Amino acid sequence: MSALSGKVIMITGASSGIGEATARRLAQAGATLVLTARRADRLEALARELDPSRERVMQVPADVTVAAEREALVAITLKRFGRIDALINNAGYGQRGPLELVPMDALRRNYEVNVFAVVALSQKVAPHLRAQGHGRIINIGSVAGRIARPLTAVYDSTKHALEGITDGLRAELAPFGVQVVMIRPGFISTEFADAAQANAAETVADFGPYAPYVENAQNDQTKLRSWAGTPDNVARVVEKALLARRPGAHYAVPMHARLFLFARWLLPRRVLDFVLRLKVRKG
């Protein structure tokens, strides 16, 4: 029997990608899951597939940026299962586009989902973890939280913010037996990249002088997909962080993510800036 058997674990953004893969892996390990996301139909289908009896898997459709829905999510979980053993803050999306051109409303929205909702939900769950003297909060960050890139400064900055929040929260909750972990995925084959490109097109009507650089960056993104890991690669690391007696503060996945972070540590800033600089193909 897995050490996760019977543990009550809440997963945000569970209807696709990393969240869905994590739900599948933890369900196999016998965990009791509370799955939340905005897409109610996909969430219900996943919950029904993972546990037809609905005894161990419960779906709660919610928008984590809405205070009342966060409160309901925690209240429903406690009423049904009596406790929460772990929170996996996975919900998030990418806002792309030149920083000069991204509307402030779009920037605020990205922070609402990727940062403020993570803080707010953690604030709701932390008292229960503290009171029981154990538990884990796992935040799904990104390599982008350590390496900011051109044309993705908004998204990357949300992940930089999440790095600081995670490290601070880790130190604050450690005396109470609660462990806080950051997972840093690299390129992962999900709907994320396509959604980010579509979102950029919707929020920035005209890329103006940046247009050739944006097109070039999109071509490079397409090529980088050959490097991409799978959502289950990340789910395996999440499971590892949940099972470890003393989990690491940070985990990077897959291998290319670890290589990028090593390069960031190794290369002088001037060299890294040159590597990341916007370029347009000639001829």
C-alpha positions as CSV (number, residue, x, y, z in Angstrom):
1,M,0.0,0.0,0.0
2,S,1.3,3.4,-0.9
3,A,2.1,6.0,1.7
4,L,-0.3,8.3,-0.1
5,S,-3.3,5.9,0.3
6,G,-6.1,7.8,2.0
7,K,-4.3,11.1,1.9
8,V,-6.6,14.0,1.0
9,I,-5.0,16.0,-1.8
10,M,-6.4,19.0,-3.5
11,I,-5.3,19.8,-7.1
12,T,-6.1,23.0,-8.9
13,G,-6.1,23.2,-12.7
14,A,-6.9,19.5,-12.7
15,S,-8.9,19.3,-16.0
16,S,-5.9,19.0,-18.3
17,G,-2.1,18.9,-18.7
18,I,0.0,18.6,-15.6
19,G,-3.0,18.7,-13.2
20,E,-4.7,15.9,-15.0
21,A,-1.6,13.7,-15.1
22,T,-1.0,14.4,-11.5
23,A,-4.5,13.4,-10.6
24,R,-4.1,10.1,-12.6
25,R,-0.8,9.2,-10.9
26,L,-2.0,10.1,-7.4
27,A,-5.3,8.2,-7.9
28,Q,-3.3,5.1,-8.8
29,A,-1.4,5.6,-5.5
30,G,-4.6,5.4,-3.6
31,A,-4.9,9.1,-2.7
32,T,-8.2,10.7,-2.0
33,L,-8.5,13.6,-4.5
34,V,-10.3,16.9,-4.7
35,L,-10.0,18.1,-8.3
36,T,-10.8,21.7,-9.2
37,A,-10.8,23.7,-12.5
38,R,-13.1,25.9,-14.4
39,R,-14.0,23.3,-17.1
40,A,-16.7,21.4,-15.3
41,D,-17.4,18.9,-18.0
42,R,-13.8,17.7,-18.4
43,L,-13.4,17.7,-14.6
44,E,-16.4,15.5,-14.1
45,A,-15.3,13.1,-16.9
46,L,-11.9,12.7,-15.3
47,A,-13.3,12.2,-11.8
48,R,-15.7,9.5,-13.1
49,E,-12.9,7.8,-14.9
50,L,-10.5,7.8,-11.9
51,D,-13.1,6.6,-9.4
52,P,-16.5,5.4,-10.7
53,S,-17.7,5.0,-7.1
54,R,-16.9,8.6,-6.4
55,E,-15.7,7.6,-2.9
56,R,-12.1,8.8,-3.3
57,V,-12.3,11.4,-6.1
58,M,-14.5,14.5,-5.9
59,Q,-14.6,17.3,-8.4
60,V,-15.4,20.9,-7.4
61,P,-15.7,23.2,-10.4
62,A,-14.3,26.6,-9.4
63,D,-12.5,29.7,-10.5
64,V,-9.6,30.0,-8.0
65,T,-9.5,33.8,-8.6
66,V,-12.9,34.2,-7.0
67,A,-12.8,34.4,-3.2
68,A,-16.3,32.8,-2.6
69,E,-15.4,29.9,-4.9
70,R,-12.1,29.3,-3.0
71,E,-13.9,29.4,0.3
72,A,-16.5,26.9,-1.0
73,L,-13.8,24.6,-2.3
74,V,-12.1,24.3,1.1
75,A,-15.4,24.1,3.0
76,I,-16.7,21.3,0.7
77,T,-13.5,19.4,1.1
78,L,-13.5,19.6,4.9
79,K,-17.2,18.7,5.1
80,R,-16.7,15.6,2.8
81,F,-13.3,14.3,4.0
82,G,-12.6,16.1,7.3
83,R,-9.1,17.2,6.5
84,I,-6.6,18.3,3.8
85,D,-3.2,16.7,3.7
86,A,-1.8,18.5,0.7
87,L,-2.5,21.3,-1.7
88,I,-1.1,21.3,-5.3
89,N,-1.3,24.8,-6.7
90,N,-1.1,23.9,-10.4
91,A,-3.7,26.3,-12.1
92,G,-2.0,28.9,-14.3
93,Y,-1.6,30.1,-17.8
94,G,0.9,32.0,-20.0
95,Q,0.6,35.6,-21.1
96,R,2.9,36.4,-24.0
97,G,3.7,39.5,-25.9
98,P,6.1,42.4,-25.7
99,L,5.9,44.0,-22.3
100,E,5.4,47.4,-23.9
101,L,2.2,46.3,-25.6
102,V,0.5,43.9,-23.1
103,P,-2.5,45.7,-21.7
104,M,-2.4,46.3,-17.9
105,D,-5.7,44.4,-17.5
106,A,-4.1,41.4,-19.1
107,L,-1.1,41.7,-16.9
108,R,-3.2,41.9,-13.8
109,R,-5.3,38.9,-14.9
110,N,-2.1,36.8,-15.3
111,Y,-1.0,37.8,-11.7
112,E,-4.5,37.0,-10.4
113,V,-4.4,33.5,-11.6
114,N,-0.7,32.6,-11.3
115,V,0.2,34.4,-8.1
116,F,-2.7,35.9,-6.1
117,A,-4.9,32.9,-6.3
118,V,-2.1,30.6,-5.2
119,V,-1.5,32.9,-2.2
120,A,-5.2,33.2,-1.4
121,L,-5.8,29.4,-1.6
122,S,-2.7,28.7,0.4
123,Q,-3.9,31.1,3.1
124,K,-7.2,29.1,3.3
125,V,-5.5,25.7,3.6
126,A,-2.5,26.6,5.7
127,P,-4.4,26.9,9.0
128,H,-5.7,23.4,8.7
129,L,-2.3,22.0,7.8
130,R,-0.8,23.8,10.8
131,A,-3.4,22.6,13.2
132,Q,-2.9,19.0,12.3
133,G,0.9,19.4,12.5
134,H,1.7,18.1,9.0
135,G,0.9,18.6,5.4
136,R,2.4,19.8,2.1
137,I,1.9,22.7,-0.3
138,I,3.4,22.1,-3.7
139,N,3.5,25.0,-6.1
140,I,3.9,24.3,-9.8
141,G,6.3,27.0,-11.0
142,S,8.5,27.0,-14.1
143,V,12.1,27.2,-15.3
144,A,10.8,30.7,-16.4
145,G,10.7,31.6,-12.7
146,R,14.5,31.6,-12.8
147,I,15.2,32.6,-16.4
148,A,13.1,35.5,-17.8
149,R,12.9,35.6,-21.6
150,P,12.0,38.2,-24.1
151,L,8.3,38.3,-25.2
152,T,7.2,36.4,-22.1
153,A,8.2,38.9,-19.4
154,V,4.7,39.0,-17.9
155,Y,4.3,35.3,-17.4
156,D,7.9,34.8,-16.4
157,S,7.6,37.5,-13.8
158,T,4.6,35.7,-12.2
159,K,6.7,32.6,-11.8
160,H,9.6,34.7,-10.4
161,A,7.1,36.0,-7.8
162,L,5.9,32.5,-7.0
163,E,9.5,31.5,-6.3
164,G,9.8,34.2,-3.6
165,I,6.4,33.4,-2.2
166,T,7.2,29.6,-2.0
167,D,10.6,30.2,-0.4
168,G,9.1,32.5,2.2
169,L,6.2,30.3,3.0
170,R,8.5,27.3,3.3
171,A,10.4,29.0,6.2
172,E,7.2,30.2,7.8
173,L,5.4,26.9,7.9
174,A,8.4,24.6,8.6
175,P,8.1,25.0,12.5
176,F,4.6,23.7,12.2
177,G,5.5,20.5,10.4
178,V,4.2,21.8,7.0
179,Q,6.5,21.4,4.0
180,V,6.4,23.7,1.0
181,V,7.9,22.7,-2.4
182,M,8.4,24.3,-5.7
183,I,8.3,22.2,-9.0
184,R,10.0,23.9,-12.0
185,P,8.9,22.3,-15.2
186,G,10.7,23.1,-18.5
187,F,9.0,22.6,-21.9
188,I,6.1,20.2,-21.4
189,S,3.9,18.8,-24.1
190,T,0.4,20.2,-23.1
191,E,-2.2,22.7,-24.4
192,F,-0.2,25.4,-22.5
193,A,1.9,26.7,-25.4
194,D,-0.9,26.9,-27.9
195,A,-3.2,28.6,-25.4
196,A,-0.4,31.1,-24.6
197,Q,0.0,32.0,-28.3
198,A,-3.8,32.3,-28.8
199,N,-4.0,34.5,-25.7
200,A,-1.2,36.8,-27.0
201,A,-3.1,37.2,-30.2
202,E,-6.3,38.1,-28.4
203,T,-4.7,40.6,-26.0
204,V,-2.2,42.3,-28.3
205,A,-3.9,43.3,-31.5
206,D,-0.8,44.6,-33.3
207,F,2.7,43.6,-32.5
208,G,4.0,46.6,-34.5
209,P,7.8,46.8,-34.6
210,Y,8.0,43.5,-32.6
211,A,6.1,41.5,-35.2
212,P,9.1,39.9,-36.9
213,Y,10.6,39.0,-33.5
214,V,7.3,37.5,-32.4
215,E,7.0,35.4,-35.5
216,N,10.6,34.1,-35.1
217,A,10.0,33.3,-31.4
218,Q,6.9,31.3,-32.3
219,N,8.9,29.3,-34.9
220,D,11.6,28.6,-32.2
221,Q,8.9,27.5,-29.8
222,T,7.6,25.0,-32.4
223,K,11.1,23.6,-32.7
224,L,11.6,23.3,-29.0
225,R,8.6,21.0,-28.7
226,S,10.9,18.2,-29.8
227,W,12.6,18.6,-26.4
228,A,9.3,18.6,-24.5
229,G,8.7,16.3,-21.6
230,T,5.3,14.9,-20.8
231,P,2.8,15.9,-18.1
232,D,3.5,12.5,-16.4
233,N,7.2,13.5,-16.1
234,V,6.1,16.3,-13.9
235,A,3.4,14.2,-12.1
236,R,6.1,11.7,-11.1
237,V,8.1,14.4,-9.5
238,V,5.0,15.7,-7.7
239,E,4.5,12.2,-6.3
240,K,8.1,12.0,-5.3
241,A,7.8,15.3,-3.4
242,L,4.7,14.1,-1.6
243,L,6.3,10.8,-0.6
244,A,9.7,12.1,0.5
245,R,10.3,12.2,4.2
246,R,12.3,15.4,3.7
247,P,11.4,16.8,0.2
248,G,13.7,19.1,-1.6
249,A,12.9,22.8,-1.7
250,H,12.9,22.8,-5.5
251,Y,12.6,20.1,-8.3
252,A,13.3,20.8,-12.0
253,V,11.9,18.4,-14.6
254,P,12.7,17.1,-17.2
255,M,16.5,16.9,-17.8
256,H,16.6,20.0,-20.1
257,A,15.1,22.0,-17.3
258,R,18.0,21.1,-15.0
259,L,20.5,21.9,-17.8
260,F,18.9,25.3,-18.4
261,L,19.1,26.2,-14.7
262,F,22.7,25.0,-14.5
263,A,23.5,27.2,-17.5
264,R,21.9,30.2,-15.8
265,W,24.1,29.6,-12.7
266,L,27.2,29.1,-14.8
267,L,27.0,31.8,-17.5
268,P,27.8,35.4,-16.8
269,R,24.8,37.7,-17.1
270,R,26.1,39.4,-20.2
271,V,26.4,36.0,-22.0
272,L,23.0,34.9,-20.9
273,D,21.5,38.2,-22.1
274,F,23.1,37.7,-25.5
275,V,21.7,34.2,-25.8
276,L,18.2,35.4,-24.9
277,R,18.3,38.5,-27.1
278,L,15.6,38.9,-29.7
279,K,16.7,37.8,-33.2
280,V,15.3,37.7,-36.7
281,R,16.5,35.2,-39.3
282,K,18.3,36.7,-42.3
283,G,17.4,35.8,-45.8
